[in-house]
Amino acid sequence: MRNVTRGEALVFLENARESARAVTAALAREDWHVASQEAILGTISANDALLGLKHGIVSESLNHRDAIGLLRERVTSEEGKKHSALFTRMLNKKKLVMYEGRSIGGTEARLIAADAKTFLAWVEEETKGL
């Protein structure tokens, strides 16, 4: 893990918002892979924003599973547990979306996008006013 400033954490939050806008546009174009990929990347940025704004830290590991561990360690509320499970589900989709040689369909892309939207909304609520 590494320390981050509020300014850095706000950049992560803006990156997550930008990814959310890209997801919406990609879904409208029926670019399922792009929508899924951006949803996953946006969720990773949203997690970094949450940890950065609330705790001044982010995971520095190349293994995103370490980011899940950090989230679980620092956000222990029931909502935190629920959303860390959602984050885990998103990261489980990362391998499928980014590294496996199969197409992502519309139904799957919309589910991934919905999870990303839910996670970002939670992060926005948790960090309101910070």
VENCOR-V665889 format. One record per pair of residues at least 12 apart in sequence whose ideal C-beta (glycine too) atoms are under 7 Angstrom apart, sorted by the first residue. I is the first residue (numbers start at 1). J is the second residue. D is the distance in Angstrom with one decimal. If there is no record, write none. Layout:
I_J_D, I_J_D
//
This chain:
1_57_4.9, 1_58_6.8, 1_59_5.7, 1_60_5.9, 1_70_6.1, 2_57_6.8, 2_58_6.3, 2_60_4.4, 3_56_5.6, 3_57_5.9, 4_52_4.4, 4_56_6.3, 4_57_6.6, 4_58_5.3, 6_53_6.7, 8_52_6.2, 9_49_5.4, 9_52_2.8, 9_53_4.4, 12_45_4.9, 12_48_4.1, 12_49_3.9, 12_52_5.8, 13_49_3.7, 13_127_7.0, 15_45_4.1, 16_42_4.7, 16_45_4.0, 16_46_3.9, 16_49_5.9, 16_120_5.5, 19_38_4.7, 19_41_5.5, 19_42_2.8, 19_45_6.4, 20_42_5.6, 20_116_6.9, 20_117_6.7, 20_120_5.7, 22_38_4.4, 23_35_5.0, 23_38_4.8, 23_39_5.0, 23_42_6.7, 23_113_5.0, 23_116_6.4, 26_38_6.3, 27_109_6.7, 27_110_6.7, 27_113_6.0, 30_106_6.5, 32_104_4.5, 32_105_6.1, 32_106_5.6, 32_109_3.8, 33_97_6.9, 33_104_5.1, 35_109_4.7, 35_113_5.6, 36_97_4.5, 36_104_4.9, 36_109_4.8, 36_112_4.7, 37_97_5.6, 37_98_6.2, 39_112_4.8, 39_113_4.8, 39_116_3.6, 40_90_5.6, 40_93_6.2, 40_94_5.1, 40_97_6.1, 40_112_6.9, 42_116_5.4, 42_120_6.6, 43_87_6.4, 43_90_4.7, 43_116_4.9, 43_119_5.0, 44_64_6.3, 44_67_7.0, 46_119_5.7, 46_120_4.8, 46_123_4.4, 47_67_5.7, 47_71_5.9, 47_87_5.9, 49_123_5.9, 49_127_6.6, 50_123_4.6, 50_126_5.9, 50_127_6.1, 51_70_6.2, 51_71_6.6, 51_74_6.3, 53_127_4.5, 53_130_4.5, 54_126_6.8, 54_127_6.6, 54_130_6.7, 55_74_5.2, 64_91_5.1, 65_91_6.9, 68_84_6.2, 68_87_5.8, 68_88_5.5, 68_91_6.6, 71_84_4.9, 71_87_6.2, 72_84_4.9, 79_122_6.8, 83_119_6.0, 83_122_5.0, 86_115_5.7, 86_118_6.4, 86_119_5.5, 87_119_6.3, 89_115_6.4, 90_115_5.7, 90_116_6.7, 90_119_7.0, 93_112_5.7
//
